Amino acid sequence: MSKIQQIRSTIRSIGTGYGLMSLTWKAVPTEQEQAFGAMKKAIDLARASNHIAFFNVGEFYGKDRVNLHLVRDFFKKYPELREHVIISCKGAMDLSDLHAMGKYDDVVKSVEACTEAIGGFIEIFEPARLDMDICKEGEVYPKESIQALKDLCDKGVIGAISLSEVDEKVINAVAADFGEYLACVEVELSLFCDDILHNGVAKACSDHNMAIICYSPLGKGILTGQITKNSDIPDGDFRKMLKSFSDEALQHNQEIVSFIRTEIIEKRPAGKEITLPQVALAWIKHWNGDSSYPNAKFIPIPSGSSAARVAENFDEEKSTISDEEFKKLNKYAFDFKPVGARYEFVSDPTKH
């Protein structure tokens, strides 16, 4: 079995992955000791379930690749844990203004900078956004970007390729050209944002036996129940400028939280208690094996800046729902229309 095949096979055994963005991409990064505690808890819980841990990191998750340096320093302290983690890293972005940089040499430079910052091999690398401006005539996606990553896989610099924020056409095209190098696709999925279930993305992933790395599985925090007004969001957090998190929008968007509480949580019998985040994560994982997407593997990657929060999110025993609850949630979520598009800002974010 090739290295890429091993990575693809291992990913499909993962229940819940860990998103590290929130540890560093904020006004005041999480204190290192606390961050290390959360990271170690994610690994310990994965190992306790006989799974490998999955760390989702980013070159631009904070200034000067601080997110990658955090991971580097963690494994300097716990070198024995590195073999128990698959690292998936986003990059190929201009760090000054976050626009995609997809030219061959730019992708290579990004990967090399990331491997240096993190201290070595990266199992999976993904362009955070494909640079569609450099597509040649007739291309559905910038082929040179993926060619660069393919060549880096062949050289052993990275293990495999992931796509991020792509549509059905791009998935099919990349799979046709570079399918043997493609490990997974990262897109947003939650009860609050179920677009990929209706726009062909999930189906394309299933058609190509692809794992779906589901980012923002808690609706950027709405499905935790902890954000009821805009002032609940810390200063410096980009969500503060999103229309969906304005006070007016939250009055409507909280309705899905109320539904989950009254129709799922409060109707659970004693001994079957479940929290809001656990319902949200269980809903995503319940798609695994569903006849709609028989060959896909849905993996939510919640964040968690404390060991306690990680423990809640990684509780695979509690994070389950019945088929009846799944159908009830689908019926409500498919009809629910949030106020505010995924990245619709109430004002120009560059002026803040």
N, C-alpha and C positions, 0 to 999 in steps of 0.2 A: 504494500500500500504506500503511495506517495505521501509526502509531507502534506500536500494540499488535501488529499483524500482523508488523511488522519484528522486534520483540522475540521473538515466538513463533518466527519463522523462524530467527533468529540462535541462539536457545537450542538448537535441534535440530542445529546444526552443532558444538556443544561436545562434546568427548570427556570431559574431567575438569574439574570445578570445584574451587574452593578455599574451604574452610571456615576462617574467621578466628577462631572462638570461642576456640580454645585459646591464642591469642596474648595474650588479656587476661582471660579468665574463670578465674583461678587466683590463689592467694595472692600470688605474685610475677609480674606480667606479663612477657612476653618483652621484653628490652631493645630499644629502638626501632631501633637500627641493625641488629640481627639480624632483627627483624620485617620491616623494610623490605627486607632482602636476600631473605627468603623471598617476600614479596609481589611483588617485582620479578621474581624467578625464575619465579613462576607466570605472570606476564604474558608474559615473554620466551619461555617454552616454548609457551604458547598461540599466540603470534604466529608462532613458528617452524613450527607445524603449520597455519598459515593459519586459525586459529580466534581467536575473541575470548575473553578471559578472563572467568571468572565468579567474583565475590566474594560469599560468603554471610556476612552480618554481622548483628549484633543490638544493639538498643537496650539490652538488659539483660546483655550479655556483659561484665560488670565494672561497677564503680561509676561513676556520673556519665557514662554513655555513653562510656566510655573506648575501647571498640571502634570507635565511629564517629569519635571524635577521631583515633584512629590512622590511619584511612583518609583523613580530611581532611588530616592532616599529611603523609601519604605523597604525595598528589596535589598538595600545595603544593610539594613537592620535585620531583616528576615530573609536572608538568601536562600534558606532551605524551602521557602514557600513559592519561589518563582516557578518551579516546575508544575505547580498546581493551579496556574493561572494562564488563561488565554487573554492576551491584550489586543484590543481592537482600537486603532488610533485614527482619528480624523485629521486631515491636513490639506495641503495643496490650496491654501488660502493666503492672500496678502494679509499679514498680521496687522497692518496699519488701518485698513478699512474693510477687511473681511470680504473682499471680492475673490472669486475663484481664479486660480492661476493654474491652467491646465496644460500649458506647453510642456513638451517632453522634458526639457532641462529643468523647468520649474518644479515639476513633480518629483524628479530625482533629487533636487536640492531639498525639497520639503521632507522627503523620506529620510535622507541622510541627516538632516538637522534633528528629526524626531528620534532616530535611533541613537544619535549622540546624546540628546537630552535625556532620554529614558535609560540610557546605559546599556544598550545592546539590541538584540533581536526583537522584532515586533511580529507577532503571529499574523495579524490582519491589518492592512492599511486601506483606508477609504478616503477618496477625495470628498470633502464635506459637501461640496456642490460641484457639479460638472461645469466646466467652462464652455458653455454652448456658443460663445462668441467666436471660438476658434475652429468650429466645425467646418470641414471642407465640404464642397458641393456634394450633395447626396448623402452626407453622413447624418445619422440620427443622433449621434453622440460624438464627442471629440475622441476619435480613435487613438490619437497619439498619447492621450493621458493614460489610457488603460494599457497601451503598448509599453509605456514606461514602467508601469507597475508589473506587468508580465515579465519584463526583462529583469527587474529587481527580484522577482520571485525565483527566476532561473539562476540568479547569482547567489541566492540564499540570504539576501538582505532582509526580506520579509517572507512570510509564509504563504499568504494568500491575499486575495482582493475582496473588498466589500464595496458595494454601491451605497450611496446615501441620497435621500431626497430625489428619487427618480420616478419616472412614470412607467407604465406598462410597456410602451414601445422601446424605451431605452433598455429595460431589463431583458426583453426578448432579443434585442440586437446585440447587447454585450454577451449574453449567454450563447448566442450563435457563434460569435467571434472568439470569445475567451472563456467559454463555459468551464473548462477544466481548471481554471485559475480562480473562479468565482466562488467564494465561501458563503456569502450571505448578503442580505440587503437590509439597510437600516432606514426605517421610515417611522413616522409618528402613528401611534395607535392607542386609543383609550376609549372608554365609554363616552367621553366628551368629544372625541375626534375619531370617527370611524371611517374616514374617507377611503382608506385603502381597501375596505371591504366592498366598496361600490364602484371604484374607478378602474378596476382591472389589475391593480398592483398585487394584491394578495393572490389572485388567480395565477398571475404570471409566475410568482414565486413558487406556487404549488406545481405548476406545469414543469418547472425546472428543478424540482426537488430542493428548494432553497429555504434556508432558515430566514425568518423575518425577525430582525432585531428591533423591538418596539420601544422607541424612545418616548419620553413624556407619557408613560403609562398611567400616571395619576393626573393627567390633564393640566400639567404645569403647576400642580398644587391644588387645583380646585377640588379634586376628588379626595383630598385629605380632610376636607371640612374645616381646615384651619384658616382659610382665606375667605372672609365674608365681606370685607371692604378693602378699598385700595390701600388704606393706611396700614393694613396687616402685612404689606409687602415692604421689606427693608429698602431704604434709600440706596440707589445704585444698582438695584435689581432691574433688568430690562423689562420684566413683566409689569412693572409699575406704569410703563408707557403703552402697554397693549390695550386695545379697545375692550377686549374680553374681560379685562381686570379693572375697568373703570367702575365706580360705585353703581352707576346706572345699569351697566351690563351684568354686574355680579348679582343684582337683585333677581334677574332672570336666570342666569347661569347656575345659581345655587339650587334651582328647582330639581336638577338631576340628583344632587346630593340629598335633598329631602326625600326624593323617591327611593333612593337606595336605603336610606335609614328606615323609612316606614314600611317598605315592601319586602326588604331582604333582612336587614339587621334585626329589627324589632320583632320579626316573625320567626326568628330562629329559636328553637327550644333550648332549655338549659343544657350546658355542656357542648353546645354547637355555636358558641359565640364567635363573632367575626367582626373585624374593624372595617371602616370605610376603605382604607388602602388595600386591605386584603381582598375585599370584594372586587375592587377594580383590577387587581392583578390576577385574581382567579378567573375573571371574565375573559381576559386575554388568553390565559393558558387553556381555558376550556375549548378554545377553537382548535387545539391540537387534536387531530383525529376526526374532526368534524368532516362530514362528507362534502362540504362545500370546497374545502381546501385539503384534500387527503394527503398530499405530499409536502405540505409546508410544515414548518416548525416555528411556532410563535414563542418568542422569548422576550418578556418584558425586562427593561433595564431601569428600575427605579433608582433614584439617588438615595441619600441617607447620610447625614453629616454626623451621626452618632451611632455607637454600637447598638443602642436600644432601638433606634429607628430601623437600622439594617436588620436586626433580629425580627422585628415585626414584618418587614417586607419579605424576608426570606423564610418565613414559617410556611413551608410547603404543605404541612398537614392541615393548618387552619385556612390557608388560601385556596380553598376549593368551594365550588358551588354545585348544586344539583342541576340536572337537565332542566327541571321546571324553573329554577331560578334563572338559569341561562336564557331560557326562552322569554321570561318576563323582562329581563334586562334588555334583551335585544328588541323586544317590541317597543319599549320606551325609548331606548337610545336611538333607534333608527328613525323615529318620528321627531326626536328632540332637535331643535335648531338653535345652536348657541348664538349669542350676540357677539359679533366680532370674529373676523377670520383668523386663521392660525397666527399670522404675523402682521396683523393690521394694527398699526400704531395710531394713537389718538393725536400725535404730533410728530414732527420730524425728529427721529432719535439722534440724528447727528448734531442737533442743537442743544443737547443735554450733556 
